[in-house]
Amino acid sequence: MTHQPTLALRGPLLSFSADPGVDVTPKDESVVYLEDGLLWIEQGHIKHVGEADALLAHLPADAELHHYPDKLIMPGFVDPHVHFSQLDIIASFGKQLLDWLNDYTFPEEARFADPAYADALADAFISEMLRYGTTTALAFCTSHPSSVDALFKAASARGCRMLGGKVMMDRNAPAALTDTPERAEHESRALIERWHGQGRLEYAITPRFAPTSSPEQMRVAGLLAKDYPELIVQTHLSENTKEIAWVSNLYPSARDYLDVYDRVGLLKDRAVFAHAIHIDDSVRQRLHSAGGRIAFCPTSNLFLGSGLFDFRAARESKVTLGIASDIGAGTSLSQLHTLAAAYQVCQLQGVSYTPWQGFYQVTHGNAVMLSLNDCIGQLKPGFEADIVVLDPRGSPALARKASRATTLFEMLFNLMMLGDDRAIHATYVQGRKMELAP
C-alpha cells in the first residue's frame, strides 16, 4: 500500500464487542457507542479510537479530518453469501428454487464464458456492493475460472477484502456450465495457487449444492478441503422441500442432506451452508459440533417461497450464524434491506429480532462467521479501516422518523426497517473513501 496521510473520522461511533443477545436491552458492554468519537486511521488500519476531545489535540498537523456530527459511523457491512454473477437477474419473476435456477440463473451464468462480460459484471458488482456499505463478501462465482479472476481483480483494484470460488458443477445443469471432477479439481487448485492470500483475497471451495455434483465430484471437493484445511467451504443446504427430496433420490444411502457433505469431509470448521431452513435439531447439533456455519438469507427465502428460517432454534443450538443478501434470489444487495426481512421472518414465528442483533450481525457477527473477527467487523485499534457512514435522515421517510427518535435503539430500528442506499452516506475501504455510484 502506498503511503496514506493520517485520516480521522469524527462523529457518533457504533460497534459491537460481542453478541448483544436477543433482548431489547443488550448484554453488558456488548454495544460500544461514543456520541462524539474519533477514529484515527493510518495506513489503512485503525490506530486509535476514543472521545474526540481527547484525541484531536494529538492528531498530526497534516491529518485529514472528516466530520460527520449528524451521521453514524460503523464498521463496513459483511455479506457472507452472495452470487456476484446474478447481479442482473435480481427480482426476476419466477416460481420456486429449481425452476428459478433453470429459467434465470443458468442462462445468465452461461454468459460468463466471455471474460469481458465477467470483468464488466464483477466491476459493477463491487461498485454496487460498496454503494450499499458492504466492504467484505463471500461470493459464488460461476463454473468458469475467468469469473473468479474477474471478481478478485475487481475487488483488488479497490482494496476490498473478498472471498470467493469457482462453482463446481458436473451434472443436472446445462452442458455449457458443467465441468468434470477432474477439471473442477485442476481449475480449483490453479485458482487457489493464483489468488488465495494475495492481499485481502481468500479462495473458497465451492460445490454449488449436492444435486449438481456427482458423488465423484463431491469427493474431489472433500479432497480440496483436506489439502487446504484453512480454506472456507461454501455451498447450500435444505433450502427447498423439492430440492431435499431430489437429494434423497440422488444420494439414497445418505442419512440426510447434511450427511452428503459430511461423508466427504465438507462438514468442518469454516464450512458455510446457505439457508438450512428445513432441518431439525440433530442437524443443528452436528453443524455446531463440527464448526459449520449457517447463512440466513431472508429476502431470497421469502422471494422464492422457500420457507421461514428458524432463528430461535438455530441460536438455541449455538450454531454460528450469519445474515446474507443472497442475490440474485435475494432482492437487494442492501444489508439494511436484509435486516428488515429478517425482522419480518422472525415476527411470523413469534420471535423478536432487535436492531442490536441485526447491526451486530452484519458487522462483527458476520466477521465471526467467516473467522475474520481478528481484522474486520469492529471499530478497534489494529483492525482494518473498512467503514460505513450511515445517514439516519437519508430519505424523506427516515427524516420524518428521525425527528421522533429519542434513543439509539429507535435510530437503528428506523435504519433497519426503512433504510436503503440513500442511508449510505459514505463507504471507506482501508481508510480510503470510495466513489459511490449514483
C-alpha positions, 0 to 999 in steps of 0.5 A, a space after each residue: 500500500 502506498 503511503 496514506 496521510 493520517 485520516 480521522 473520522 469524527 462523529 457518533 461511533 457504533 460497534 459491537 464487542 460481542 453478541 448483544 443477545 436477543 433482548 431489547 436491552 443488550 448484554 453488558 458492554 456488548 454495544 460500544 457507542 461514543 456520541 462524539 468519537 474519533 477514529 484515527 486511521 493510518 495506513 489503512 488500519 485503525 490506530 486509535 479510537 476514543 472521545 474526540 476531545 481527547 484525541 484531536 489535540 494529538 492528531 498530526 498537523 497534516 491529518 485529514 479530518 472528516 466530520 460527520 456530527 449528524 451521521 453514524 459511523 460503523 464498521 463496513 457491512 459483511 455479506 457472507 453469501 452472495 452470487 456476484 454473477 446474478 447481479 442482473 437477474 435480481 427480482 426476476 419473476 419466477 416460481 420456486 428454487 429449481 425452476 428459478 435456477 433453470 429459467 434465470 440463473 443458468 442462462 445468465 451464468 452461461 454468459 460468463 464464458 466471455 471474460 469481458 462480460 465477467 470483468 464488466 459484471 464483477 466491476 459493477 458488482 463491487 461498485 454496487 456492493 460498496 454503494 450499499 456499505 458492504 466492504 467484505 463478501 463471500 461470493 459464488 462465482 460461476 463454473 468458469 475460472 475467468 469469473 473468479 479472476 474477474 471478481 478478485 481483480 475487481 475487488 483488488 483494484 479497490 482494496 476490498 477484502 473478498 472471498 470467493 470460488 469457482 462453482 463446481 458443477 458436473 451434472 443436472 445443469 446445462 452442458 455449457 456450465 458443467 465441468 468434470 471432477 477432474 477439471 473442477 479439481 485442476 481449475 480449483 487448485 490453479 485458482 487457489 495457487 493464483 489468488 488465495 492470500 494475495 492481499 485481502 483475497 481468500 479462495 473458497 471451495 465451492 460445490 454449488 449444492 449436492 444435486 449438481 455434483 456427482 458423488 465423484 465430484 463431491 469427493 474431489 471437493 472433500 479432497 480440496 478441503 483436506 489439502 487446504 484445511 484453512 480454506 472456507 467451504 461454501 455451498 447450500 443446504 435444505 433450502 427447498 422441500 423439492 430440492 431435499 427430496 431430489 437429494 434423497 433420490 440422488 444420494 439414497 444411502 445418505 442419512 440426510 442432506 447434511 450427511 452428503 457433505 459430511 461423508 466427504 469431509 465438507 462438514 468442518 470448521 469454516 464450512 458455510 451452508 446457505 439457508 438450512 431452513 428445513 432441518 431439525 435439531 440433530 442437524 443443528 447439533 452436528 453443524 455446531 459440533 463440527 464448526 459449520 456455519 449457517 447463512 440466513 438469507 431472508 429476502 431470497 427465502 421469502 422471494 422464492 417461497 422457500 420457507 421461514 428460517 428458524 432463528 430461535 432454534 438455530 441460536 438455541 443450538 449455538 450454531 454460528 450464524 450469519 445474515 446474507 443478501 443472497 442475490 440474485 434470489 435475494 432482492 437487494 444487495 442492501 444489508 439494511 434491506 436484509 435486516 428488515 426481512 429478517 425482522 419480518 421472518 422472525 415476527 411470523 414465528 413469534 420471535 423478536 429480532 432487535 436492531 442490536 442483533 441485526 447491526 451486530 450481525 452484519 458487522 462483527 457477527 458476520 466477521 465471526 462467521 467467516 473467522 475474520 473477527 481478528 481484522 474486520 467487523 469492529 471499530 478497534 485499534 489494529 483492525 482494518 479501516 473498512 467503514 460505513 457512514 450511515 445517514 439516519 435522515 437519508 430519505 424523506 421517510 427516515 427524516 420524518 422518523 428521525 425527528 421522533 427518535 429519542 434513543 439509539 435503539 429507535 435510530 437503528 430500528 428506523 435504519 433497519 426497517 426503512 433504510 436503503 442506499 440513500 442511508 449510505 452516506 459514505 463507504 471507506 475501504 482501508 481508510 480510503 473513501 470510495 466513489 459511490 455510484 449514483 
